[in-house]
């Protein structure tokens, strides 16, 4: 994930989904949904932190 843009490269997202699926047994779409949700949550938390720091 790029710290500047807050985005994860598609290849990295695919890898994380693959590892998550292999280790937990969840479906690939569910793994991708959770990854996308986690990224969105991290972006929101970072934005709140920036606002608090100002």
N, C-alpha and C positions, 0 to 999 in steps of 0.2 A: 504494500500500500504506500502510495506516495504521501509523504507528510505534508507536502504543499497543496496538492489538489484533493487529497482525501479519497482518492480512488484506488482501487485494486486492479492491477493488470489482469486482463481476461485469463491469461495462462495461469496466473497465481490463483485466481478464483477457482478455476477448473481443478487445479491440484488440490486445493483445500477441500473442495467438494468430494473429490475422489478419496482422499484420506479419511474424511469424516464418514463417508459411506462405508468404507472398508472397516473402520474401527467401531462404528456404532450400529451398523445394519440399517440405518434409515435410508429412504429412497434418495436418489440423486436430486430430483426436484425439491424435496424437503431440505436437503443439505444446502442447495443453492438459495432457497428461500431464507433459511436461517443465516447464511453468510450475508446476504443482502440486508437483512434486518439488523444484523450486528454492525455492519458498516454504517447504516443510517443512524443507528443509536450512537455510535462513536462520533459521527459528525455533529449530531445534535448536542452531545455532551461537550465537545470541543467548542462549539458556538456559544453555549452557555458560559463556559469558562472564560472565553474571550470577553463576553459582555460583563461578567463579574469583575474581571481584572481592570476594566476601564473605569 
